[in-house]
């Protein structure tokens, strides 16, 4: 889950690469580095531990120049994040330089073999074996392409690799093995770009090629050739990516996370755009490729996802089961892939993924495909592997999400599952035309309601400052708002490092209630729905144990003000859509607590936005 950028052309490669890396830092920020090839075949590298800005300082002191280069921002897997383990890595005689995203699983065995042949290693990383092995093949008389091919054939694991050689200072080679994250090639005018993710290079070109598993590309400034690992040329599709790079900047906000929380009303509208026909009360999902035959065949849905996307799937279960009456199971992708799940041609597997490249989610859906399932993807990153390999997809249209803590992808993916539930319900003959009209009407007000929650930010900020010193938090909710509690707790953990647990409120008495004392704030999602009275009684139980209760409640609810210690009011939303509205104050609460505590909100410690390793 590191970030990779490469460039070949007339511009100054270090500038293009540094700028690209700054848009990939969400993938890892333990260390960063850039290598350029000089005309005389000399390789120059600058790299350092710490964030990209550290590399920036190094480049200010000791600039690099050149027209072909590669760069990397790292999330460490092998070897501590210090200078010598920072990418790019050079081979012993300096002929090959590489960056990698992913893991070489058999690196220890390859390293031992190379060391026995006298190769001296300069780092503790798995990546260095790639450079060393490629150099050994060059020394045996292989061409650069052949040596890379031979090297890749010896690697086990999943990786994206970019390499250059001093012998051939007009060529970049990139390859993809498995699901360690993508490689996008940007085709320019007499210049080529490559990156782990398109926002890194999108301002330079909209023409993109995506490498698939087992593909390798040889780039010169004016040509590219994609082959399989046996060297057979492949026809590849060129995609036009219309994202606006301007939308990836913070604007008036202090952090990307805050900007992305504020993006939500617009993102909700975008995800409905072109799909929801408000006038006629209909929903169209053409990219899902749903046919009456397919709908007849599907008897159950299994959702696979990780992190916040998993919690979105839990909300989706309520939506699909209650609207379309189709049974749904929601599984952590990392568990699903190893427990021999029961999947057949009557199962539709939905992957929910912001990045479209989470290794566990991709592996889980691949496995489901082998077992005969139909694959659906709810995905934000346009052109990502999850989108490309699914039988049908819904693009979230949330726009680039940079903050590591996911916000707008959560709410837009819930809407997308609502749309899917309505269409499935209609095609299954369960949702009538008039019911469909009602569902559509409920969607119409949602962006405005989300905007109204944001107007309350100052009150949430005040509350955040009051509770920012707490060591633990408990979040409780019931029914469709149980996942809201889980997501609220996850947000707080991720960015403020406060221990927080999300719990179904009715389960409190079976354990967590023992934790409650004056030191433990309890955040209760108590908005008006059929479980309101039950939630009130959980609030009373928490109060009876001395807990301080912060309630998320519906505007106009006077009773809750008597029961809870603090109340954050949200506008009334239709119960099935309430999780979208109710989570927003929890996102803001986590955000302001983290800012107050001086935490690095957009790049929390130990985390990364795209987890492309197991
Ligand atoms: C990481 C991110 C989370 C995200 C999860 C799943 O843990 O930090 O924000 O929810 O991966 O990512 P995906 O891209 O598959 O939604």
Boltz pocket constraint, residues with backbone or C-beta under 6 A from the ligand:
constraints:
  - pocket:
      binder: B
      contacts: [[A, 306], [A, 307], [A, 308], [A, 309], [A, 352], [A, 353], [A, 354], [A, 355], [A, 356], [A, 357], [A, 358], [A, 361], [A, 403], [A, 404], [A, 405], [A, 406], [A, 607], [A, 608], [A, 609], [A, 610], [A, 611]]
      max_distance: 6.0
